[in-house]
Amino acid sequence: MNGPKRCPECEQIATEAQAAFLKLIGTRPKGDVPTRQDFNKYLTELFSSEAELARLQEQWQQSESGRIYHKWMEHRIATGHMPVLRSATGEYGYW
């Protein structure tokens, strides 16, 4: 199987996605780690109503990650490319 091909827009999307991910994990709260039960309760409450789901969807669409995902999907639909993040060799590209 050949490696990823080069596409400047794929490289830009991959760079933005990587930067957003690093920014996101840098904001992770410090301190006590929630238990599995805490996490399950949080998810149950989050997905408990249509209003909560609508709020969650709106937050996603307005977030940096949501914007990048939308850009990636538009590029994929237009070109058929699947942007990939940097590999161990430092290369970007698409499959």
N, C-alpha and C positions, 0 to 999 in steps of 0.2 A: 504494500500500500504506500502510495506516495505521501509526502508531507503536505502541509498546508500551502496553498497558492497565495500570491501577494495581491492585496487589494488595499489601496490607501484608505478607503472609507471603513473597511473592516478593521484595519489597524487603529484608526481613530476611535471607533466604537469600543474595541477591546481595551485600549488605553483608558478611555473614560470609565468603562466598567471596572477595571482593576483599581483605578483611583477611588471610585465611589465605594468599592468594597473595603479598601484599606481605611477609608475615612469612617465607614460604618462600624468596623470592628474596633476602631480606636475610640468609639464613643460607648463601648460596652460598659455597663455599670460595674463598679468595683464593690467588693464586700461579699456578703453572704450569697451563696449560690442557691437559687430556688430549688426546691425538691421537685421530683417528678409529679407529685400530687399538686403542688402549687402551679406548675406549668399546665397540667391538665385542667385545673380549675380556671386558669386564665384563658385558655383556649375555648373552653365551654362557654364562658361569659362573652368572649369576643365574638363567637359565631352564634350567639343565642337569639339574635333578632335581625330582622331585615334592616333596621335602622343602624345597628352596629356594623353590619356588612357594608352598607352604603357609605358609612363614615370611613371604614377601612379602605374601601375602593377609592374614595376621594383622596385620602391621604396618600395612597400608593401613586395615583395619577399625578399628584402634585410634587412627589418626591423626586430627588435626583435619580435614584435607581429606576423609578417608573418611567422617567423621561428617556433614560438610556435604553431601557427595554423596548419602549415604543419605537425609538429610532432604529434599534436592531431589527425589530419585526418588519418595519417598513423597508429596510435595506434587503432583508431576506426575501420578502415578497417580490421586490423589484428585480433582484439579481439572482436569487436562488442560493446565495452565499450563506454559510453558517459561520459567522465570525468566531474565532477561537482565541482564547487568551494566550499570553506569552507561554511558550513551551520552555523546557529546560534549556534549550539552545538560545532562548531569547528572541525567537522568531514569532511574529504575528502572521495571521493569514486567514484563510477560510477553507472549509471543506466543501 
